[in-house]
Amino acid sequence: MMKLRVIFIGVCLCAMVAACSSAAGDGQKDAADVEQGGSYADANYEVYSAELGVFIKLDTRTGQLWQVRYNAAGECMVDELNTKPFVQVNAQESGRFALYPSVDKFSYILLDKKDGRTWLVRWAVNKDHQAVIPLG
């Protein structure tokens, strides 16, 4: 009788693990499965979460960047990180630029997916510490 209980408990545990695994896989994707910034390949804008209440808005056609954040009073504040387009008007296309996180939570890598150029993007609450720096 004890052997049947152990087998029954084992079968129940296996069924629960299988159910949880399939539920997590039904229409849900983890961060590694989702394309950076969302699922619209032709989106003109994408928003990246930088930290609690801080976001980076990217114009995927031009590489222009804005820091969007909320202050303690709940007011939305927008700071310009880079308002100069990195490409001419005739070379702009949706999805050309993408932002990738780095190991530092205050830094991102901006990539021009067409020609491979990269920039280091540093966001900060203090505007003196914000920067967009070309890399190699």
Steps between C-alpha positions, in 0.01 A plus 500: 500500500785737582658424161176600323489833688860580400425415136178706512683802649776464239249490215317805641825697529597413143156605376524834686846572359382414148191720540706794623749457215230491234314795653816710492553406137144577380533837329749633752861575415789580725724799435744297288219399260361851444666730249653799678244774547192306389358311208441775238792467260388814315426717807618860475547527876591260778517549876757319715472469877820628660406500868190535712323803355769573238468411132698566183295588192668422166406618153592182311526691170752766609667388825364797691460434875303646789500413870147477639454488877260578777594718795387449861181701432410266213570758230642376170831657402669459161871574454668505160789253480564534127278711275737502200407230247784256425380453140379726220125517429530287184673218698247483784307175537301353787692251711842620383619585854478281809604545862668222699569497875858475625628366831469849650136592570570859393646406160357364177646427159323666206547300180439608142391161365560607140864614512615367839588831664468501880471758776520481878186654650527613863180608672487678835266721699774764502532639146876551550542122514297424185694420184482340158852405391600339167682168537773394256 
